[in-house]
Amino acid sequence: MIVRAAGWFIFLFLCLPVWVGAQAKTATDAQTGVSIIPQPEQLKWHSKSGVVLRLSPHSPVVVEGVDPGLDSLAGVWKQSLRSLWKLQKCSTKSQWLRPAHPIHLSMSAPLGAEAYRMEAINGRLSIVAGDPAGMFYAFVSLQQILEQHPDGQLPAFQIIDRPRFSWRGMHLDVCRHFFTVDEIKRYLDLLARYKMNRFHWHLTEDQGWRMEVPTLTRLTTVGAWRKETVMGRPVSPMRFDGLRYGGFYTRRDIQEVVRYAAERHIVVVPEIEMPGHALAALAAYPELSCTGGPFEPATHWGVFDDVFCAGKDTVFRFLETVLTEVVSLFPGTWVHIGGDECPKKRWEACSDCQSRMKEEGLADAHELQSYFIRRIERFLGGMGRKLIGWDEILEGGLAPEATVMSWRGTEGGIAAARAGHDAIMSPGRPCYFDHYQAQPDSLEPLAICCYNSLSAVYDYEPIPRELNLAETRHILGAQGNVWTEYMPHFDQVTYMALPRMPALAEVLWSPPQTRSYPGFLQRLKLETRWLDRRGYRYARHFLEQM
């Protein structure tokens, strides 16, 4: 049957290349016919066969079988591209008045999760997907194809595609600096463009608490605001701007972000930091500390001694209230609880913590941290959720079902996989996109430290060589992290993330044998047209390598 919503999708989808007027083709495009990021698993483009397919807003869309996912997918693009249709009445363009070929959509579960097959042959375009996510990714690839063939005339081609890893993630810290819901959506648009499917939303920190919890109002009236922010690096003597800074997301804001992400087949993974990185929460509720305070949200960057008290049951009741709200707002499987950089100084001097250690038979403060994480894991497990933590949660013994996010190199991920636990690889080198992407003396914007080049990201292999075949199955994928100490504006976020995000996306999606750094640079050069049209700021150093 002809589906009206899907017809709208194709109509608006095809308006996009006309609206942008991208008529020129590079030599690389002429040779290969198409440039897609990330590189598909298999792509055959028969450039010598002439035009075999003509698409237009009048192309009939035939849905084989009944699947509400296809209607839903069409609706997403109808909304996102409606503004372009209003600006450019594509149906009046002469090239769209010619007879158009049909587009056939169908589902086939045996293809597998997130997989699709797209073929232009015999006067029709056929798209078969393993699930709704696969259909979405097929349309993302089709968009890139049509941007390079704005007349809608395509030679024969075939794409067979599926992701290499199930966890293809990007992180964003909104605590050191806060970003609006609209900016978060623009970030999600990038993830969708490059077929990334996990958004790790870092919502709480020493410098600010960003999530509304209706029954704990001081978290946002007090914890969401710091009195000022350090200027430049936090070195003595520190200088401050004297400006109150903050913000938070309401329940409605969070629901909107989760909805927007889900339409793009992105799972939002919230992070609520514990036991450390908790000064903003302690400023709101100082009784949750070992000392009783007083505290204030941090005004500079670093690791602070005051953390949640592991010896007080009131702390766990507080965190269970917060996590109950988290579970109600975020339908995904995973909840990230941080667990990193937790100093033990306060615990070692705290009578409540020492009593807890004695009662539980814990040998030291590291085992006390393990007790803390295990207790939180049991609570989350009772609510049908899985716990993720940074690799410090290995210290003192890993919680039974925990997933480890390995950031201090690869050792945490290796240890987790060998212990039979799932792991996500996110080593600082090269997956921290707050690091410089050109040599620091090249007039780059101020960054945290170090140097993670585009080529280093592209050459990264998430599977550690130390693991055997059975252990490698526990490596779910990898993630790029964007910590925002030195990114007060969203343009700086995109500058640091781009083009390293699409490079990591290709590592996580494409089989190693299909990847080529020179070929990626050629495709990336074409991709800058889309980035420029959408107004994304990005680093251009890679152009010097071509």
Residue pairs with C-beta under 8 A, 6 or more apart in sequence:
1 62
1 63
2 60
2 61
2 62
2 63
3 61
3 63
3 70
3 71
3 74
5 71
5 74
5 75
5 78
6 61
6 63
6 70
6 71
6 73
6 74
6 105
7 60
7 61
7 74
8 74
8 77
8 78
9 61
9 73
9 74
9 75
9 77
9 78
9 139
10 55
10 57
10 59
10 61
10 103
11 57
11 85
11 90
11 91
12 57
12 77
12 78
12 81
12 82
12 84
12 85
13 77
13 81
13 139
13 142
13 143
13 146
14 55
14 56
14 57
14 59
14 90
14 96
14 146
14 152
15 57
15 81
15 84
15 85
15 88
15 90
16 81
16 84
16 143
16 146
16 147
17 146
17 147
17 148
17 149
17 150
18 88
18 90
18 93
18 96
18 150
19 84
19 87
19 88
19 90
20 147
20 150
20 529
20 533
21 150
22 147
22 148
22 150
22 529
23 150
25 148
26 522
26 525
26 526
28 35
28 522
28 523
28 526
29 35
29 148
29 526
30 47
31 47
32 45
32 47
33 45
33 47
33 155
33 157
34 43
34 45
34 144
34 145
34 148
34 149
34 157
35 144
35 148
35 522
35 523
35 526
35 527
36 43
36 141
36 144
36 145
36 159
36 523
37 144
37 194
37 502
37 505
37 506
37 520
37 523
37 524
37 527
38 194
38 195
38 502
38 505
38 506
38 508
38 509
38 510
39 506
39 509
39 510
39 514
39 515
39 519
39 520
39 523
40 141
40 159
40 160
40 161
40 510
40 514
41 160
41 161
41 162
41 510
41 511
41 514
42 158
42 159
42 160
42 161
43 157
43 158
43 159
43 161
44 157
44 158
44 159
45 155
45 156
45 157
46 155
46 156
46 157
47 155
48 155
49 155
49 156
50 155
51 153
51 154
51 155
52 120
52 121
52 122
52 123
52 154
52 155
52 156
53 101
53 120
53 121
53 123
53 124
53 125
53 153
53 154
53 155
53 156
54 98
54 99
54 100
54 101
54 152
54 153
54 154
55 100
55 101
55 103
55 125
55 146
55 152
55 153
55 154
56 95
56 96
56 98
56 100
56 152
57 90
57 91
57 96
57 100
58 96
58 100
59 100
59 101
59 102
59 103
59 125
60 100
60 102
60 103
61 102
61 103
61 105
62 102
62 103
62 104
62 105
63 70
63 105
63 106
64 104
64 105
64 106
65 106
65 107
67 107
67 132
69 107
69 131
69 132
69 135
70 105
70 107
70 132
70 135
72 132
72 263
73 132
73 135
73 136
73 139
76 263
76 264
77 139
90 96
95 151
95 152
96 152
100 152
101 123
101 124
101 125
102 124
102 125
103 124
103 125
103 126
103 127
104 124
104 125
104 126
104 127
105 127
105 129
105 135
106 126
106 127
106 128
106 129
107 128
107 129
107 130
107 131
107 132
107 135
108 128
108 129
108 130
109 130
109 131
110 130
111 117
111 128
111 129
111 130
111 134
111 162
112 130
112 134
112 162
113 130
113 131
113 133
113 134
113 166
114 130
114 131
114 133
114 134
114 137
114 162
114 163
114 166
114 197
114 265
115 129
115 130
115 134
115 161
115 162
115 163
116 127
116 128
116 129
116 130
116 134
116 135
116 137
116 138
116 141
116 159
116 161
116 162
117 126
117 127
117 128
117 129
117 158
117 159
117 160
117 161
118 125
118 126
118 127
118 128
118 138
118 141
118 142
118 157
118 158
118 159
118 161
119 125
119 126
119 157
119 158
119 159
120 126
120 154
120 155
120 156
120 157
120 158
121 156
121 158
125 154
127 135
127 138
127 139
127 142
129 135
129 137
129 138
130 162
132 265
133 197
133 265
134 162
136 192
136 264
136 265
137 161
137 195
137 265
138 159
138 161
140 192
140 193
140 195
141 159
141 161
144 530
145 154
145 157
146 152
147 529
147 530
148 526
163 195
163 508
163 509
164 508
164 509
164 510
164 511
165 462
165 475
165 476
165 477
165 478
165 508
165 509
166 197
166 476
166 477
167 197
167 198
167 424
167 476
167 477
167 478
167 479
167 508
168 195
168 196
168 197
168 198
168 477
168 478
168 479
168 505
168 508
168 509
169 196
169 197
169 198
169 199
169 200
169 269
169 424
169 426
169 477
169 478
169 479
169 480
170 187
170 190
170 191
170 196
170 198
170 199
170 200
170 479
170 480
170 482
170 497
170 501
171 199
171 200
171 201
171 202
171 426
171 479
171 480
171 481
171 482
172 179
172 184
172 187
172 199
172 200
172 201
172 202
172 482
172 484
172 493
173 202
173 205
173 481
173 482
173 483
173 484
174 184
174 201
174 202
174 203
174 210
174 484
175 202
175 203
175 204
175 205
175 206
175 207
175 208
175 209
175 210
175 280
175 484
176 205
176 207
176 208
176 301
176 483
176 484
176 485
176 487
177 484
177 485
177 487
177 488
177 489
178 208
178 210
178 245
178 246
178 247
178 248
179 187
179 490
179 493
180 490
181 249
181 253
181 256
181 257
183 490
183 493
184 201
184 257
185 257
185 260
186 490
186 494
186 536
187 199
187 490
187 493
187 494
187 497
188 199
188 257
188 260
188 261
188 264
188 266
189 264
189 534
190 494
190 497
190 498
190 501
190 536
191 197
191 199
191 264
191 266
191 501
192 264
192 265
192 266
193 502
193 530
194 501
194 502
194 505
194 506
194 509
195 505
195 509
196 266
196 501
196 505
196 508
197 265
197 266
197 267
198 266
198 267
198 269
198 477
198 479
199 261
199 266
199 267
199 268
199 269
200 269
200 271
200 336
200 479
200 481
201 257
201 268
201 269
201 270
201 271
202 271
202 273
202 483
203 209
203 210
203 211
203 249
203 270
203 271
203 272
204 210
204 211
204 271
204 272
204 273
204 277
204 278
204 280
204 281
205 273
205 277
205 280
205 298
206 277
206 278
206 279
206 280
206 297
206 298
206 304
207 226
207 279
207 280
207 297
207 298
207 299
207 301
208 223
208 224
208 225
208 226
208 245
208 246
208 247
208 248
208 280
208 297
209 219
209 220
209 223
209 224
209 248
209 280
209 281
209 284
209 297
210 224
210 247
210 248
210 249
211 219
211 220
211 248
211 249
211 254
211 270
211 272
211 325
211 326
212 219
212 220
212 248
212 249
212 250
212 251
212 253
212 254
213 219
213 220
213 321
213 322
213 325
214 251
214 325
215 321
215 325
216 284
216 285
216 318
216 321
216 322
218 284
218 285
219 280
219 281
219 284
219 285
220 248
221 284
222 283
222 284
222 297
223 280
223 281
223 283
223 284
223 297
224 246
224 247
224 248
224 280
224 297
225 244
225 245
225 246
225 297
226 244
226 245
226 246
226 280
226 296
226 297
226 298
226 299
227 244
227 296
227 297
227 299
228 240
228 241
228 242
228 243
228 244
228 245
228 299
229 240
229 241
229 243
229 245
229 299
229 300
230 238
230 239
230 240
230 241
230 299
230 300
230 301
231 238
231 239
231 240
231 241
232 239
232 446
233 446
234 300
234 301
234 302
238 300
240 299
240 300
246 297
249 257
251 329
254 329
254 330
255 329
257 268
258 268
258 329
258 330
258 331
261 267
261 268
262 331
267 332
267 333
267 334
268 330
268 332
269 330
269 332
269 334
269 335
269 336
269 388
270 326
270 329
270 330
270 335
270 336
271 336
271 337
271 338
272 319
272 322
272 323
272 326
272 335
272 336
272 337
272 338
273 337
273 338
274 308
274 319
274 337
274 338
274 339
274 372
274 376
275 307
275 308
275 310
275 339
275 342
275 369
275 372
276 303
276 304
276 307
276 308
276 338
276 339
276 340
276 341
276 342
276 343
277 303
277 304
277 307
277 338
277 340
277 341
277 342
278 288
278 306
278 307
278 308
279 295
279 296
279 297
279 298
279 304
279 306
280 297
280 298
281 288
281 308
282 288
282 289
282 293
282 295
282 306
282 308
283 293
283 294
283 295
283 296
283 297
285 318
286 292
286 293
286 294
286 295
287 293
287 314
288 308
288 309
288 312
288 314
288 315
288 318
289 295
289 306
289 307
289 308
289 309
289 346
290 306
290 307
290 309
290 311
290 346
290 347
290 349
290 350
290 352
290 353
291 306
291 346
291 350
293 306
295 306
298 304
301 485
303 341
303 343
304 343
305 343
305 345
305 346
306 346
307 342
307 343
307 346
307 347
308 315
308 319
308 372
309 315
309 346
309 347
309 350
309 352
309 353
310 347
310 353
310 356
310 368
310 369
310 371
310 372
311 347
311 350
311 351
311 352
311 353
311 354
311 355
311 356
312 352
316 375
316 376
316 379
319 376
319 379
320 379
323 335
323 376
323 379
323 380
323 383
324 383
326 335
327 335
327 380
327 383
327 384
327 385
333 385
333 386
334 385
334 386
334 387
334 388
334 403
335 380
335 385
335 386
335 387
335 388
336 387
336 388
336 389
336 405
337 373
337 376
337 380
337 387
337 388
337 389
338 389
338 390
339 369
339 373
339 389
339 390
339 392
339 393
340 389
340 390
340 391
340 392
340 407
341 392
342 369
342 392
344 365
344 366
344 368
344 369
346 353
347 353
347 365
347 368
348 354
348 365
353 365
353 368
356 362
356 368
356 371
357 364
357 365
357 367
357 368
360 368
360 371
362 368
362 370
362 371
362 396
364 396
366 395
366 396
367 396
367 397
368 396
369 392
369 393
369 395
369 396
370 393
370 395
370 396
370 397
370 398
370 399
371 396
373 387
373 389
373 393
373 399
373 402
374 397
374 399
374 400
376 387
377 387
377 399
377 400
377 401
377 402
380 386
380 387
381 387
381 401
386 401
386 402
386 403
387 399
387 401
387 402
387 403
388 402
388 403
388 404
388 405
388 424
389 402
389 403
389 404
389 405
390 404
390 405
390 407
390 412
391 404
391 405
391 406
391 407
391 408
391 411
391 412
391 413
391 415
391 416
392 408
393 399
393 402
393 404
394 404
394 412
394 415
394 416
398 404
398 416
398 419
398 421
401 421
402 421
403 416
403 421
403 422
403 423
403 424
403 476
404 412
404 413
404 415
404 416
404 421
404 422
404 423
404 424
405 412
405 423
405 424
405 426
405 479
406 412
406 413
406 414
406 416
406 423
406 424
406 425
406 426
406 427
407 426
407 427
407 428
407 431
407 432
407 481
408 427
408 428
409 427
409 428
409 429
410 425
410 427
410 464
412 423
413 423
413 424
413 425
413 464
413 475
414 423
414 464
414 466
414 467
416 422
416 423
416 474
417 423
417 464
417 467
417 471
417 472
417 474
417 475
418 467
418 471
420 474
421 474
422 474
422 475
422 476
423 474
423 475
423 476
424 475
424 476
424 477
424 478
424 479
425 431
425 462
425 464
425 475
425 477
425 478
425 479
426 432
426 478
426 479
426 480
426 481
428 435
428 450
429 435
429 450
429 452
429 456
430 452
430 453
430 456
430 457
430 460
431 452
431 457
431 460
431 478
431 479
431 480
431 481
431 504
432 448
432 450
432 452
432 480
432 481
432 483
433 452
433 480
433 481
433 482
433 496
433 497
433 500
433 501
434 447
434 448
434 481
434 482
434 483
434 484
434 485
434 486
434 487
434 496
435 447
435 448
435 449
435 450
435 451
435 452
436 444
436 447
436 449
436 450
436 451
436 452
437 444
437 451
437 452
437 453
437 454
437 496
437 500
437 539
437 541
438 444
438 451
438 453
438 539
438 541
439 451
440 447
440 451
445 486
445 492
445 495
445 496
446 486
447 486
447 496
448 483
448 485
448 486
452 500
454 499
454 500
454 503
454 539
454 541
454 542
455 517
455 545
457 480
457 500
457 503
457 504
457 507
458 503
458 504
458 506
458 507
458 515
458 517
458 520
459 517
460 478
460 504
460 507
461 507
461 512
462 475
462 477
462 478
462 507
462 508
463 472
463 475
464 475
467 475
477 508
478 504
478 507
478 508
480 497
480 500
480 501
480 504
482 493
482 496
482 497
484 493
486 492
487 493
487 496
491 537
492 537
494 536
494 537
494 538
495 537
495 538
495 539
496 539
498 531
498 536
498 537
498 538
498 539
499 524
499 527
499 538
499 539
499 542
502 524
502 527
503 520
506 515
506 520
507 515
521 542
521 545
521 546
522 546
524 542
525 542
525 543
525 546
528 538
528 540
531 538
